[in-house]
Amino acid sequence: MERYTLYQTYRLGILIDFFKTKELIAELDEFIEETPTEDIPHVFYVLSLASDRRTMIQLLTDLSQGVDDELPASIIVGLLHRDQEKYTTEELYRKTSLLASLLKDPDGDVAWEFRTLNEANEEAQLAYGMRFKRKKTRERMLAKNEKALRDALAKYAKYAAEFDNKNWGK
């Protein structure tokens, strides 16, 4: 995977609270330890020494300028699918909604799909909360939306493997 795509992936992941900055620092430190000094980009040292989340995001933003968001966003969605058991449905909706809002192209596949799912869920929450007084009916209707979200996440599962191979590229 191209290094700049990885920067954008981490940037988006940190912004939606999927990654913590200390995780990125640990990844960078591991890469630095395992790689000959002459093969380590200077910026990795700078990122590894970043003092806080804001600094890390600013550095990643600067490094990933001009990178198409679609692949990094697909990777994040694939990682959300892989780790979906860690999150409630509401957290998954929040993370995918935030991700969709962060992407430069609002009509891109990832942005459009998750914006649409989030809008449908919000409408269902309003409608089912008012119209259906019976708890079972409301739960069944919201379960359909949850299944749609999980199915959409599953479509991006293959991208998690791309990220997991830890190939920092050139």
N, C-alpha and C positions, 0 to 999 in steps of 0.2 A: 504494500500500500504506500502511496506517495506520502512523504512526511507532512506536507502541508494539509493534506486531507486528514491526517491524524491530528494535527493541531486543531483543525476546525471541529473534529469529532470531540476532542476533549473540551474545547471551548463551549460547545453546545451542551455537552454532558454536565459541565460544571454549572452553567447558567440554569439548567432545569433541576439542579440538585441530584443528578444521578451519580456524578463523580464528586469526590472531595478532592481538594487541592493536594492533600497529603498523599492520596493514591497516585496522582500524576507524578509527584516528587519521588515517590518510591519506585515507580516505573522508570523514571529517568535515571535515578541513582543506580538501579539494577543494570540498565543499558550502559551507563558510564563505566561501571565496574567490569562488565563483560566485553567491552569493546576497546581495541587499541586506541590510544590517545589521539593519533593522527586521523582516525575515522570518526571522531566525535565532533559534531557541529558545536561551535562556540555557544550558540543560543541554548543548547541543552544545559550548560553550566548555569547560565543566567536564569533559565526556568527552574532549575533545581534549587537555586538559592532564593527564589521569590519568597517574599516575607508574608504575603497575605493573599486572600482570594481575589481582591480587586486588582492587585499587581499582576497576578497570574492571568486573569481574564484579559487585561490590557495587553500583556505580552502576546498571548495567544491570538487576540484580535489583530494585532499588528502583523503577526506571522502568517495568518491565514487569509489576508486580504486577497480578493480575486478568486478564491477557491469556490467552486460550485458547491452549494449547500446540499444538493440532493443525496450524494453518497454518504457524507457524514451524518445527515439526518436519518437516512436508511439504517446506518450502523447503530445509531442511538435507539431507534425503534426496535431493531433486532435484539439489542441488549436489554431493552425493557421487556421484550417478549421472554427472553431467557430468564430474567429475574422477576417475572411478574408475580410470583408467589410472595415476594417481599413487600408488595404494595397492595393497598386496598384499591377497589375499582375507582373510587374518587381520586386517589393519588395518581392512578394511571391516566385518568381523564385530565387532571391538572397538568401533569408532565407533558402529555401529548399536545394539549392545548397551548401550553407555553412554548413548546418546541415549534409548533406550527406558526405561532406569532413571531418567532425569532428569525424565521427563514426569509431571505431576501425576495424570493419569488413566491408570492401568495398563491399562484396558480400551479406551482410544482406539484408533482404527485403526492409527496408526503404531506405538504402543507394543506392541500385541498382535501385529501382523504380524512385527515384527523380534525381539521376545522369542521368539516361536514359532520363527522361522528359526534364531536363535542356539541355542536349546535343541536343535533337531533336529540342528544341526551338531555340538554338543558330544556328543550321544548317538552320532552317526555316528563321530566321532573315536574315542570309546571302543570302540564295537562293531567298527568296521572295523580299528582298530589291533590288537585282540585276535584277532578271528575270521579275518580274511583275511591270510594270510602273504604271498600273492603281491602284489607291488607294483602290477601293472597293475589287478588287481581293486580294490584299495584306492583307487587314483587315479581309477578310473572312478566308484566310488561317491561319493567326495568331490567329483568334478566335477559330479555331479548337484546336490549341495547348493550349490556355487558358482553354478551356473546359476540355481537358484531365488533366490539372493540378488540376483544381477544383474538378473533379471527383476523382482523386487520393487522394486529401485532404479529401474528403467526406468519403472515406473508413476507415479513422482513427477517425471519429467523436466520436465514442463510448469511445475512450480513454480520451477525455477531461473530461467526467463525472467522470472517475476514479481519475483524478487530482482534480476536483472541490469539491470533498467531504472532502477535507482537513484532511484526515486521515494520521497522521504522523507516524503511525505504531509503531512497536517495534524493 
